[in-house]
Amino acid sequence: MKKVIVVGAGPAGLMAAIEASKKHEVLVIDKNAMCGRKLLITGNGRCNVTNNRPTNDFLKHCSPSSKFLYSAFSQFDVNHLIEFFEMQHCPLVEEHDHRMYPMSQQSQSILNVLLKACEKNKVNFLMETTVERLVIKNDKVVAVLCDKGHFECDHVILATGGMSYPLTGSSGDGHAMLQMIGHSVTELYGVEVPLICHDEVIQTKKLQGLTLKDVKLEVISNKKVIKQTHGDVLFTHFGLSGPSILYLSEWVQRELKKNHEVLISIRSTQLNEQELLESMGPVVLAKWIKPFGPKRWTDYLLSETTLDKQQLMNQLPKKDRLSLVNLLLKKTFMVHDTLSIDRAFVTAGGIKTSEIDPMTLKSKLVENVSICGELLDCHGELGGYNITIAMVSGHVSGKHV
């Protein structure tokens, strides 16, 4: 029986602890006062725990570097994950786009399953403790040095997360520790992150707090549509947010890195040109436009024209009527940047996968160190992919201690 230390009590660390503790003595160390802080806020507190797709399809929705995970998924995949929770009396339900949530609709249910499994396997926890570095002798880790002391071990599993949302404990500690023992880190940047827009209406905060529901959103770069989705968009004091914007943010980042001009197009899915034109009878413009969106939105669109609000619609020149229709059907905003990585939900980039054994997730540089979760240079789209990567890689790390 080995002494195993798992650094990090998020989904990756807890899954690693559960699996490793079947054969070994496990101690989980975390800087937070409680486990799973980031897990609890995912999916607006509902926890989109996985995405019910076959492995090949699943990994197509992840970064190209995530092909590294095929070996891990061959050992423990989405079906295994769903079965794991169902066996612990936490059934999952499938929603839009194959997204899986606990039937309870509470992220606490997912965390409870993980904690109960740890308790059953007699996993020990040391909370509010910061690991400062790994102690190496003869090319092996022999201990971890913490702010509360020196803890000897036979194996270390690092599951500290990335650099996004540092309030939940992810502040890059794991990357620093691994760099100290020779590992390389690819460029880190935040995904699932709100967008910054300098348009006047954003800067004046006239639309702050407004949500447009069920619209079509497009990322446009070099006059080409790069990516599109459907959903809601939230206007903030700095730009655009909401689940659909977070989903598109990675494609926005890619285009911004190329120094391309990036636009977000917002298209109505509920209006069409013919019906709008046919509705233009003997009614004044200010009254005609009211049914076609929230008042603040239609007021803003009207402000974008030079037309008299009391003008009768059937007296408008054809070009003005067509211009109004186009305004209602599509509006674009220029994206200038994204919020910083500490405001993102997910960290893109991480430890180079070429330095990790894909079957065991052990370091190729220090044989008794395993690396999992958001530390890996693997990430997926919004929709349950990243929690799955964390749990699958955690399970495999624990299995191969």
N, C-alpha and C positions, 0 to 999 in steps of 0.2 A: 504493500500500500504506500503510495506516494503522498507527500504533502504538496497540495496544489493551491496556488494563490490565483484567484481571478480578480483582476483590477477592473472595476466597473460593474455597476448593478443595474444596467439597462437590460433590454430584451436579449442582446447578444451575450452579456455576462451571465445573466440568470440561466439561460439555456445551457451555456457552457458548464455552469456550476451543477445543474441538474444531471447532466450526462456524466461529467467527471466524477461526481460523488457516488455513482453506482459502484465504483471500484476504489476510490481514493478519498482521502481526507481533504476537504475543501474549505478554504477561507476566502470569502468575498470582501474586498476592500473598496470603499467608495467615499468620495469627498462629501457627498450629500448626507442629509439627515435621514432621508428615506429613499427607498428603491424606486426605480422606474419613473422618475419625474417627467422625463420627456415622453415616455410611453403614455402617461395619463392625459396629456394634452393633444395627442394625435387624433385626427378625425373629429376635431371639435369636441373632444372628450368621449367620442364613441369608439375610437380605435379601429381604424381600417387595417386589420391585422394581416391580411394577405390578399392575393388576387388569384382567383381560381382558374388558372390557365396551365396547360401542359408546359413542361420545362422549356422546350424550344420556343414556344410562343412567349412565355414569361420573359425569357432573357432577351428577346427582341425588343422589349420595352425597357431595357436597361442599357447602360453605357457600353460601348464596344469592348472595353476592358473587362466587362462582367462575364465574357465567355470563359474566363478563368474559373468561374463557379460551376461549370458543368460537372466536374468531379464531385463537388460537394452536394449538388442537387441529385446526383446519382445515388447518394447514400441517404439523403433526407430531403424530400421535396415538398411541394405544396400539399399534396394528398396526405403525407405523413404529418404535416403541421396541423391540418384540419382534424385528422384523427386524434392527434395528441390532445387537443382541446376538448374534443367530444368525449374522449375517454375520461377526462377530468370534469365531466358534467358541465361543460361550458360550450354548448353547441353554437356554431357559426351560421349566419344567414347570408345569402348572396344577394347583392343589390346591383345597381347599374354598373355596367362595364366589368362584370365579374368580381367586383369588390366584396370582400367578406368582412362582416362585423360580428361581434358577439350578439347573440339573440337578446341579451339584456340591454344592448345599446349603451353599455357603460364600459369604458376602458379599464375601470377598476376590476372588472370581472377577469380580464386577461391577466392583469398583474396578480390578482389573488391566486390564479391557477399556478403561476410561476413560483410564487412565494410558498404556497402549500407543498409543491413538489420539492422545493429546497428544504423545507421543514421536515418532510417525510424522510429525506435522504441525509438529514442531520448536517446540512451545510451551515457553517458559522459565518457571521457577518461582523465586520468592523466598519462602522459608519463614521461620518464626519472626520475622515482620515485621508490625507493627501499622500499619495505615493510620489516620491521625489526622483528616485532612480532605481535601476536594476543593478544588483551587485554581481559582477562577473568574476569567476575564477576558473582557469583552465578551459576557457571558451564555453562555460556553462553559467547560467544564473544560479546562484546559491542562496540569494535572499533578495528581498525588496526593502529599500530604505524609505521609511515614512516619517511624517512629522511627529508621529507618536512612537517611533521606535524602529527596530530592525527585526524583520520576520524572515526566518529561514524557510526554504522551500526546495522541492525537487523539480517543480515545473511552474511556469507562469503563463497564464492566458490573459492577454491584454484586450480589453473590450471597453476602452475609455470613450469611444465615440469620436466625432470629428471636431470641427471648430464652430459649428452652427449652434445657436441658442445656448450660449455659455451659462445663462442663468440656471440651466438644468444640469450643469456640470461638464458639458462638452467644451473644453477650452484649449484643445491641442496638446494636452499633457502626454498622451500616448505617442503622438508623432515625435515629440521631443525625446522621450525615453528611447524610442526605437532608433532615432538618429544617433543617439549617444552610443549605441552598440553597432552602428555601421549601416543601418538601413537608409534607403533613399525615399524621399517624399515627392510625389508629382505635384504640379501646381494645384493649390487648393482654392476653391471658389464656392460660393453658396448657390444652391438651387432651391426651388420652391420658395422663392423670395419675391416680395412686392417690387413694383417698377416705379421709377422716378420719372416724372413728367413736368416740364417747365411751362406748359401751355398756360396762357393767362387765366383761363377759367379754373385751373388747378391751383395756381398761385393765389388767386383771390378767395379760394376755399368755398366758392359758391355751390359746388357739387359735393363737398365733403359729407360723407356718410350716406350718400345716395347709392342704391343698388339697382342695377338694371338686370332683370331676370331673363333667363333663357334666351340669350343672344348668341350669335355666331361671332367668334373672335378669331382674328387672323394676325399672324406675325408677318409683316411685309418688309422685305429688304431687297434693295436694288430692283424695285418694282416687281418683285416676285413674291408669291405667297410661300413662305417657308414652312409654316405649321399652322394648323387651325384646330379649333375645338368648339364645343357648345357649352354654355353654362351661364353663371352669373358673374358680373363684374362690379366691384365696389370702388367708388371714388374716395380717395383719402386726401389729407391735407398736403401730401407730397406727390401723389400720382394714382396708380391703379393697383388694386389688390383683389382678393377673393380666390376661391379654389381654382377657377379656370385660368386666372392670371398666373397663379403659382405654378400650375402645370406648364404653361407656355414659357415661363421665365428662363428655362435652360436654353431654348432656341433663341430667345432674345440675347442672352449672354454670349452665345456663340457668334452671333452677327455683330454685336458690339465689339467683341474682341478683334474682329476683322476690320474695325473702324468703318463699318457700314452704317448708313442712316437706317434706323429701325422705326417702323410705325406699327401701332396696334389699331386694327380696324374693328369697329363694333358694328355688326350688321343685325338688323331686326330679323327675327324668324317668324314674326306674327303678322307682318304687314306685307302687302305686295303692291307693285306699281299700279296695276289696273284698278284695283279696288280704291286706292287712294285718289286716283284721277277721277273716278266715277263719283266719289263722295264730295267733289268740289262744286257744290250748288250755291244758291244765294245765301251764303252764311259768311260772316266776317272771319278773317284769318285767325284772330285770337281765340274765337270759339271753336272753329273747325279743328284746330290742332290739339285741343284738350284731350280727346279720348286716346291719343296715340302715344301715351307715355306718362310717367310721373310729372307733376307740374314743374318741378325744378329743371327737369330734362327738357321739356318742351319750351319752357321759358328761355333756357340757354340756346336751344336751336333757333328760336325766333330772334334772339339777340345777334345771331350769326348772319342775319339777313338785313337788308335795308328797306324791307317792305313795310307798308303802313299796316299795322295790326287791325285796323278797322276796315280795310279793303275787302270788298266782297270777293269770294273765291272765284265765282264764275265770271268775274270781270278782269281777272289777272291775265296778263299775256301768257301764252303757252310756255315760253322759256322760263318764266318765273314759277309756273306751276310745276314744271319738270324739275326745276332747281329745288323746290320745297320737298318734292317726293324723294329726290336723291339724298337730301339732308336727313330725312326721317329714316331712310333705309340704310344709310351707311355714314358713320362719322369716324374719322381717324385722329389719333393722338401720337405725337412724336415721343419716343422713349429716349431719355437722355442717359439713364443709368439704372442700376438696381440698388436696393439697400445693401449694406455691407453684409459680409458672411455671418456676422453675429446676429443678424436679423433673419437669416435663412433657416428653414427647417432641416435642410440636408446639406452635408458637405460633399462636394464633388472633388475627386482626386483623393490621394492617400498614399499608403505604402505601396511601392511598386510590386505588382503581382509576380513579376519574374523572380523576386527574392523570397517567395513563399511557395511551399510545396502545395499544389492544388488539391491533393488527395487528403492531406492531414491538416493543412493550414498552419503547419509549423514553419518557423523561420529557417531559411537555408543557411543563415549566418550563425545562429545560436540555437542548437538543436532542441533545447528544452523551453523554448518560447513559442507560443502560438498567438496568432493575430486574427481577430475577427471583427465583424460589425462594420461600423462606419470608418474605422481605421483603414480598411482596405480601399484600394482604388477601384471601387465598384459601387455603382448606385443606379437606382431606377427612377422611373417617372412617378408622379403623384398617383396613388391608387393602390397602396398596400405593398408595393414592391420593396421598399427600403426596410420595412419591419421584417419582411420575409427574409431578405438577405441577412439581416442581423441574426434572426433566430436560426436559420439554416447554418450559417457559418459558426454561430455559437455552439450549436449541437455537434457539428463535426469537429470543432476544436476540442470540446470536452471528451468526445468519443476516442480521440487518438492520443490522449495523454500517456 
